[in-house]
Amino acid sequence: MSDAQPERYLVMGATGAQGGAVLRRLTALGRTAVGISRGAASGAAGSSVASRAVDLADRAGLCRAFEGVTRVAASLPLVYEAEVAAGYAANLVHAARETGVRRLVFNTNLPVPPAPTGYPAFETRRLAEEALMASGLPVTVLRPPLYLDNLFGPGHAPALVNDGVLAFPLPESLPVSWMSLEDMAAATVAALEGADELVGGALRVGGAEAVTGPRLAAVFEEVLGREVRFHSMDPHDFEAAVSAVLGPELGAGIAGGYHWARAAADDSSFTADPDSVEKHLGIRLTPLRQWIAAQPWNQWAHSGS
Ligand SMILES: NC(=O)c1ccc[n+]([C@@H]2O[C@H](COP(=O)([O-])OP(=O)(O)OC[C@H]3O[C@@H](n4cnc5c(N)ncnc54)[C@H](OP(=O)(O)O)[C@@H]3O)[C@@H](O)[C@H]2O)c1
């Protein structure tokens, strides 16, 4: 590949929340970008570009989608079977090698705790991260904590808005560097375009503040101007609620991270040093208050909780 080759970005999971945010940021910056997901979509996730239909299981299809691509924002979808995740990672490595990408940023979707946990939510990401790091490709790994945007979703926002209850399946005392999807997209693009020193590194990223559940509720209380209390949900109840919507396999996969958080001695995996994130990536993280104030919470008023 010559340096004269025009830059062309590819975003995986482009119709999903995380990939969509990256695609919107890239197009807002005027970059030439294409999104991929299994279903083709025009204007993927509110961006102005189309998403091409490619299944990560289809190696040849993935190679075709990678033609002419120079930078890749990679992530895995909701998949918790080790073999499937390993297959997707192997196909990604193969397609990226064939194309000769200049930079690949892998979003692990969740933290990757330092020692094996036994939970597929973390271990499928660990195995993909290791495959990418061992590939010789110019890879940067970003490990986010939890997204603030979860709290604006149907599983959490109605109770917050209508009952003043911030319910989440985490221990009260666990600090979390809640991060917005927009900040994660900014971090991803910064890593895609940043200094070569970022290559080969795995960076824990997060939002502007690390807070416990009750502290987060207190910030909501200040901004929304109403009483808000934190409720530490039992991860089993959370799993049952998710399973009722997505089925038991995905329910168990998603809830696994919360079962681990409840039992683990490690209380640092869900945090990241904001100064270090800003310094390494050259971005400004959004203060919690600012993010909360910017969401149209009234949309959830009286919609049932
Ligand atoms: N840290 C956090 O707070 C947080 C929050 C949410 C999710 N997550 C994690 O992020 C991961 C993704 O979840 P998500 O909710 O973001 O998923 P999502 O919104 O459903 O997005 C997944 C994206 O990948 C695409 N996709 C799915 N299977 C694919 C395949 N085989 N080949 C190609 N594209 C495929 C989907 O589109 P198609 O269906 O059209 O293919 C979609 O664009 C999960 O591990 C989840 O646990 C973390």
The ligand as an SDF file (V2000), in Angstrom:
LIG
                    3D

 48 52  0  0  0  0  0  0  0  0999 V2000
  -20.2560   -1.3890   28.1200 N   0  0  0  0  0  0  0  0  0  0  0  0
  -21.5580   -1.2260   27.9830 C   0  0  0  0  0  0  0  0  0  0  0  0
  -22.1990   -0.4540   28.7150 O   0  0  0  0  0  0  0  0  0  0  0  0
  -22.2950   -1.9390   26.8920 C   0  0  0  0  0  0  0  0  0  0  0  0
  -23.5550   -1.4830   26.5010 C   0  0  0  0  0  0  0  0  0  0  0  0
  -24.2110   -2.1410   25.4680 C   0  0  0  0  0  0  0  0  0  0  0  0
  -23.6200   -3.2480   24.8760 C   0  0  0  0  0  0  0  0  0  0  0  0
  -22.4100   -3.6620   25.3090 N   0  0  0  0  0  0  0  0  0  0  0  0
  -21.7640   -4.8290   24.6840 C   0  0  0  0  0  0  0  0  0  0  0  0
  -21.4670   -4.5180   23.3330 O   0  0  0  0  0  0  0  0  0  0  0  0
  -21.6050   -5.6830   22.5120 C   0  0  0  0  0  0  0  0  0  0  0  0
  -22.5120   -5.3530   21.3500 C   0  0  0  0  0  0  0  0  0  0  0  0
  -23.8000   -5.1350   21.8760 O   0  0  0  0  0  0  0  0  0  0  0  0
  -24.7510   -4.0420   21.2860 P   0  0  0  0  0  0  0  0  0  0  0  0
  -25.9410   -4.0130   22.1730 O   0  0  0  0  0  0  0  0  0  0  0  0
  -23.9770   -2.8050   21.0050 O   0  0  0  0  0  0  0  0  0  0  0  0
  -25.1890   -4.6840   19.9740 O   0  0  0  0  0  0  0  0  0  0  0  0
  -26.0370   -3.9840   18.8710 P   0  0  0  0  0  0  0  0  0  0  0  0
  -26.4580   -2.6110   19.2600 O   0  0  0  0  0  0  0  0  0  0  0  0
  -27.0540   -5.0010   18.5220 O   0  0  0  0  0  0  0  0  0  0  0  0
  -24.9910   -3.8490   17.7210 O   0  0  0  0  0  0  0  0  0  0  0  0
  -24.4110   -4.9270   17.1500 C   0  0  0  0  0  0  0  0  0  0  0  0
  -24.0530   -4.5330   15.7200 C   0  0  0  0  0  0  0  0  0  0  0  0
  -23.3490   -5.5970   15.1110 O   0  0  0  0  0  0  0  0  0  0  0  0
  -24.0920   -6.0660   13.9780 C   0  0  0  0  0  0  0  0  0  0  0  0
  -23.9390   -7.5050   13.9400 N   0  0  0  0  0  0  0  0  0  0  0  0
  -24.4780   -8.4210   14.7680 C   0  0  0  0  0  0  0  0  0  0  0  0
  -24.0670   -9.6570   14.4130 N   0  0  0  0  0  0  0  0  0  0  0  0
  -23.2680   -9.5020   13.3400 C   0  0  0  0  0  0  0  0  0  0  0  0
  -22.5590  -10.4050   12.4980 C   0  0  0  0  0  0  0  0  0  0  0  0
  -22.5710  -11.7340   12.6990 N   0  0  0  0  0  0  0  0  0  0  0  0
  -21.8530   -9.9080   11.4490 N   0  0  0  0  0  0  0  0  0  0  0  0
  -21.8220   -8.5770   11.2130 C   0  0  0  0  0  0  0  0  0  0  0  0
  -22.4610   -7.6670   11.9830 N   0  0  0  0  0  0  0  0  0  0  0  0
  -23.1830   -8.1330   13.0370 C   0  0  0  0  0  0  0  0  0  0  0  0
  -25.5180   -5.6030   14.2110 C   0  0  0  0  0  0  0  0  0  0  0  0
  -26.2680   -5.4360   13.0450 O   0  0  0  0  0  0  0  0  0  0  0  0
  -27.0390   -6.6950   12.3630 P   0  0  0  0  0  0  0  0  0  0  0  0
  -27.8860   -7.2930   13.4460 O   0  0  0  0  0  0  0  0  0  0  0  0
  -27.7840   -6.0900   11.2210 O   0  0  0  0  0  0  0  0  0  0  0  0
  -25.9780   -7.5980   11.9170 O   0  0  0  0  0  0  0  0  0  0  0  0
  -25.2620   -4.2470   14.8630 C   0  0  0  0  0  0  0  0  0  0  0  0
  -24.9150   -3.2920   13.8870 O   0  0  0  0  0  0  0  0  0  0  0  0
  -22.1350   -6.7640   23.4460 C   0  0  0  0  0  0  0  0  0  0  0  0
  -21.0580   -7.5380   23.8890 O   0  0  0  0  0  0  0  0  0  0  0  0
  -22.7100   -6.0130   24.6280 C   0  0  0  0  0  0  0  0  0  0  0  0
  -22.6650   -6.7350   25.8150 O   0  0  0  0  0  0  0  0  0  0  0  0
  -21.7170   -3.0190   26.2820 C   0  0  0  0  0  0  0  0  0  0  0  0
  1  2  1  0
  2  3  2  0
  2  4  1  0
  4  5  1  0
  4 48  2  0
  5  6  2  0
  6  7  1  0
  7  8  2  0
  8  9  1  0
  8 48  1  0
  9 10  1  0
  9 46  1  0
 10 11  1  0
 11 12  1  0
 11 44  1  0
 12 13  1  0
 13 14  1  0
 14 15  2  0
 14 16  1  0
 14 17  1  0
 17 18  1  0
 18 19  2  0
 18 20  1  0
 18 21  1  0
 21 22  1  0
 22 23  1  0
 23 24  1  0
 23 42  1  0
 24 25  1  0
 25 26  1  0
 25 36  1  0
 26 27  1  0
 26 35  1  0
 27 28  2  0
 28 29  1  0
 29 30  1  0
 29 35  2  0
 30 31  1  0
 30 32  2  0
 32 33  1  0
 33 34  2  0
 34 35  1  0
 36 37  1  0
 36 42  1  0
 37 38  1  0
 38 39  2  0
 38 40  1  0
 38 41  1  0
 42 43  1  0
 44 45  1  0
 44 46  1  0
 46 47  1  0
M  CHG  2   8   1  16  -1
M  END
$$$$
